[in-house]
Amino acid sequence: MKTTQFKLNLPADVKAWLEEEAVRNLRSQGAQVVSCLRAAMSRQEAVGERAEK
């Protein structure tokens, strides 16, 4: 899998939440962001599949 690096500006409260969730889930902060984004992608795909039926 090819990765791309980019700068992401976060509000302080979101950054604090990200740090806490990463620790709680034994992940790096980057891996936590990817996990959250993939979960959102899955939810969006599921909604799209339901809308097509």
C-alpha positions in Angstrom: 0.0 0.0 0.0 1.4 3.4 -1.0 1.0 6.1 1.6 1.0 9.9 1.2 2.0 12.3 4.0 0.3 15.6 4.5 0.0 18.3 7.2 -3.3 18.3 9.1 -4.4 21.2 11.3 -6.7 20.1 14.1 -8.6 22.1 16.8 -7.0 21.5 20.2 -10.0 19.5 21.5 -9.9 17.2 18.5 -6.2 16.7 18.9 -6.7 15.8 22.6 -9.4 13.3 21.7 -7.2 11.8 19.0 -4.3 11.4 21.5 -6.6 9.7 24.1 -8.2 7.4 21.5 -4.8 6.4 20.1 -3.5 5.5 23.6 -6.8 3.6 24.4 -6.6 1.6 21.2 -2.9 1.0 21.3 -2.3 2.8 18.0 -0.2 5.7 16.8 -2.2 8.9 16.2 -1.7 8.4 12.4 -3.1 4.8 12.6 -6.1 6.2 14.7 -6.9 8.8 12.0 -6.8 6.1 9.3 -9.0 3.8 11.4 -11.6 6.6 11.9 -11.5 7.5 8.2 -11.9 3.8 7.1 -14.9 3.4 9.5 -16.5 6.5 7.9 -15.8 5.1 4.4 -17.5 1.8 5.4 -20.5 3.6 6.8 -20.8 5.7 3.7 -20.6 2.6 1.4 -23.3 0.9 3.5 -25.6 3.9 3.2 -25.0 3.9 -0.6 -25.7 0.2 -0.9 -29.0 0.7 1.0 -30.0 3.6 -1.2 -29.4 1.6 -4.3 -31.8 -1.2 -3.3 
